Each structure stands twice: as C-alpha cells, then as structure tokens.
Amino acid sequence: MARWAYVNGRYLPHRQAAVHVEDRGFQFADGVYEVVTLLDGRFADMDGHMERLGRSLSELRMDWPAAPRVVTMIARELVRRNGVRNGSLYIQVTRGVAPRDFKFPADTPATLVMTVKRVTAFAKPEQLEKGVAVVTVPDIRWGRRDIKTVGLLAPVLAKQQAAESGAYEAWLIDPDGTVTEGSSSNAWIVTQDGVLVTRPPSQKILNGITRLSLLRLAGERGIPVEERSFTVEEALAAREAFVSSAGTFALPVTRIDGKPVGEGRPGPVTRALRQAYLDYVAAELPS
C-alpha cells in the first residue's frame, strides 16, 4: 500500500511531501510536535496529546493551524489512507514560512505536517523478558523542557551516546545529580518499599501523556506513588526501574551504566502497569 503524508491541506505521496526552505521549523526549530501511538486501530491517549499540543502552541504564542477537532479528523483520515492499525502518528506545527528573521512574522499561516509510520512490535520479546539498559549523560537541554518543541539536538546527542554504548536509552542528569528524564521518555523507579517514584512535572521535564495515564492506573490499583526527584544511586538500589513514552508504554530498565538495578530483572509493578495501559487503550473506541 502506498504511503501518504499530509502537508498544509493536501494528502500527498510520502516521497513528494515537503515544506518550504524558509519554513521556521527548518530554520529556527520554531515549532512543536506530538507523537500518538496507534494500537489495533485505536489512538492511545489522543485527547491528552491534543491537549498538550495546544499547551505547547500557547506557550510559544502560536495559533492552531486548524481547529483541534479538524486536526483530529485529518489524523484519522491519514491513518485510513495508510491502512495502518499499529504504528505511530506524527503531528508537527511550525510558525510557518517567512523571510528569515528572528522576530515573529506577522500574519503568517502555521505549517501543519502529519505522517504515519507502521510499527510491527513496540518492544522486542527479549526487552520485556530481560529489560533494557540505560546510560547517564548530563542534561544540557534548554530550560523549557515542558514544551514539546522540535528543537531536539541535545536528545539526539544523548540517544546517539546511548546507542554507541550499547544501551537502549539515555537518562539525563540534572546538575544536582538527580535524574530528570530519558532522552525521549520519562524515568521511573519502584523503591524497596514498593513505592512508585517519578519526577514531578515542572519546566525541567516533559509531562508525558503516557506518564499521566500510568499515574492514574497506578492509583486505581492501589500502588503508592511519590512524585519527587531521585538519584542514580537510588535507582540502582531500587526494586525496579522503567521508562515510559507513547511508544514504549512501560519498558523495564535493568541496567544503568552497566550496573544492575536491584536483582537485574524486570519486576511485577512494571509488568502490571504495562498490561494495565494496554488494557486501557484496548477499551477505547477504534479510531
């Protein structure tokens, strides 16, 4: 089946989809984005992703390219044209095309781009059975990490360092020695007392939509939760650790910088929350 993209009002063959050379997303990273997982024909947490997209646009004083309900309709049609039931939807909005100037252009229509990618498996069996490794790197990102912008050079460098170290993800370390989050995920631990710990929302992290759902699901299951900072040393001494994102749900972390977390194997809380999230999405209406 042919692959389709959406660019500013047009559904185009993926290979022909393009934006102008003076689009501010290309020249200034002056744009925001969302990634929405598609599971068995269902968008996972679509309302949450659209709400966060609106917040990112507002924080950068950008207008919606179309009404939110229209953006959702476009997304559903794009998924239909691509015939994807399991995959990811990418939505990007930039401030638009204008002569290169740092100041905001006046009366410039926003650029809206969407693509859909098919995913055959969101985690390999061995990743679920044995867990994944992370490495730690200094957090060198800008100070507004709560805005989901397309300015991702620091996470790119961190992710590359993880790959070159044979790890799945990089955990970013604040100057105070605590873990902020992963390069493309939120970070969690389960203490020896069975308390689920993750950093509280602030300008230092992106408040993940999957993160919010996992917190709600944990509460429904009576799992005690603390939203606070934690160190790498505390993570290594924890019973469990995991990362969460739209594409990983809850993925166990069993090694940090080559050292085992707890007993070095995935734990029951991570497994339970992952299954709870999959069940929650499966109960939603098909897209």
N, C-alpha and C positions, 0 to 999 in steps of 0.2 A: 504494500500500500504506500502511495506517495506521502511524503511528509510535508505538512503545511505549517506556516507561521502567520502571525498577524502583525501588521505594521500600519498604524495610523489609518484605520478604516478599511484595510484591504487584507483578505486572506490570500497569501502568496505561497508558491512552492518554496520550501525551506532554502534552497540554494539561491533563490532570487531575492530573498528578503534582505533589506539593507536600510540604513539610515544615512542622513546627510553627513558629510565630512565635518561640518560645523555644528553638529548636534552637541549640546553642552554636556551630555553624558559621556561622550567620547573625549572631549577636550578638557573638561573640568571634573569629571566624576560627579557632575551636578544632577544626581538622580537617585532614585530609591527602587527597591525591588522586593518581591516576595517569591517564595517557592512553596507550592502547595502539593502535597502528595496525593496521588490517585490510587486508591486501593479497591480492586474489584468493582470499578466503575463509580466509586464514591470519592468525593473530595474530602480529605481529612481536615477538620477544623477550618473550613472555608470562611465562616463568619469571623473567626478570630484573625485570620490572615488579612481579610479585607479591613477589619477594624485597625490593625496595626499599620497597614498600608496608608490608611487615612491619617493616622497619627504621624507617620514619617513625613508625608506630604505637608501636613500642617506645620511641623517643626522646621521645615525648610522653606516655608511660605510659598508652597507650590499648589496649584489648583489640580483637582481631579481632571484627567483627560476626558472623562465621561462620568455620568452618574454611577455610583458603586454598583447598582443593580444591573446597569448596562455592561460594565466591565465583567461582572459575573456571567451574564448571558454570552458575551463574546468568548469567555473562557470555556463555557460548556460547548459552544459550537465548535471551537477549535479542537477540543478533545474528541468530539464526534467525528470531525473530518479526518482526524489522525487515527481513529479507531483504536485508541489506547484505553485499556482498562486498569493496568497497573503501571504507574510511572510518576512523572512529576511535571507540574505546570510552572513555568517561569513567567513572571509578570514584571516588567520594568517600565518605569515612568521617569522621563527626564524633563528638564525645564524647556526643552525644545531646541529649535535651530535658530541661531542668530549670529551676526558677526562677532568674532572672538573679542570678548571684553569681560573683565572680571565681574563687573556690576550686573545685576539682574536686567535682562532685556525687558522692554515694555511691550505688552500685548502680544506675547509670543505663545502660540499654542503648544501645549505639552506634547511630548512624543510618547506614544504607548506601543510597546512591543510585547508580544507573548509567543512563547514556544512551548511545545510539549515533547517530552522525551519518554520513551518506553523503558521500563525497568523490569528485568526478569526476576531479580531477587534483591530485597532490601538489606539482606545480611546473608553472608555465607554460613553454611551449617557449622563450620569449624569456629567461626566468630562467636556464635551463640553457645557452642559447647565449651570452648576454651577461653573465650573473652579476647579482647584486643589490647594492644599496648599503646601507651601514650608517652610522649616526651615533654619536658617542660622547657619553655622559652620565655624570655622577658616580654612583657606586654608593652608594645611600642605604638599601639593604635592611638588615634585621636581621642579627645575627651568626651565625645558624644556617641558612645557605642550603642546607646539605646535607640538611635535612628538607624534603620536598616538601609544604609546607602550603598551605592555601587563602588565606593572607594575602598577596595579590598586588598590593597597591596600588602599591608602588614600580615593579614591572614594568609595570603598566598605564600609569603616567605616562610611563615610558620608551618604551613601544611607541607611545603617542599622539604623543610628540615625534618619533619616527621617522616616523610616518605624516604628520604635518604638515610634515616636512622632505622628503617625497617618497622616503623610504628604506624598505627592507623591514624592517630590524631595528635595534635599538639595542645597541651594545656598552657594557657598564658598566665604568667606570674606577675602580680602587681609589685610595685617597689616595696610594699610592706611584707612581702613574702607569701601572701595568700594567693590562691587560685582565683582568677576572675571567671574564665570560661574556656571552652575549647576554641580553636580557630574557626570552626563552623558548627559549634554545638554548645550546650550548657553542660556543666560539670556537677556531679552528684557523688555523695558518699553515704554509706549506711554505717553508723558507728557500732562499736561492740555492744552497745545497749539497744541496738535496733532502731535508732533514730535516723530518719532520712534528713540529710543536710544538703542544702544548696544555697548559693549566694543570693541575697535579696535583690530585687530589681532596683536599679539606680542608673545613673548615666554611665556607669562602668561596664555594664553588660547589656546584651540584647535580651529583653524579656521574651524568651521563646514561647511560641504558641503551644508547642508540644509540652514544654515545661509547665505551662499553666494547667493543661489538661492532666498531666501526671500528678501535679499537686492536688487537684480536685479528686482524682481517682484514689490517691493515697489516703486522703481524708475520709472518703467513703468506705475505705477498707480498714479504718482504724489504725493506720500506720502513723506513728508520731512524726512530726515534721518540725524542723528548725530552719528558718531562712537566715543564714549567717555565713560569714566567711570561714574558710578552713585552709590549713596549710598542706603542703605536700606531705610533710611528716605525719599529719593527722590522717591523710588519705591512705598512706601506706599502712598505718596501724588500724585502719577501718576494717569492718567485716566485709564490705562490698564497696565497689565504685562503679559508676557507669556514666555514659554520655547520652544526651537526648537531643534530637533535632527532628525536623519534618521527615527526613529520610532514614533516620536510624531508630526512631521511637525511643526505646531504652536499650542500649547496647552495652554489655558488661565490659568493664575495664579491669584487667587482672594484672597488668604490669605498668609501672611508672618509672621511667628512666632505667629500665632493665630490672627493677626490683619488684617482687610480688606484692600485690595488695592482699592483705590478710593471708588466707590459705592459698591464694593464687588461682582461684577458680570462681566462675560465676555463682552468684548466690540467689537465694529464694526470693528476696524482695525485688531484685531486678527482673527476674523471670516473671514474677506475678504482675508487676507494673507493665511490662511489655505486653503480656497477654491481655491485661485489662484494657490497654489502649487499643489493641487490635479489635477486641470485642466491642468497644465503644464506637469505633469507626464503622464496624460491620453493621451496627444497629441504625446507622444514619440512612436516610433515603438515598438511592442511587443518583448519581449526577446526571 
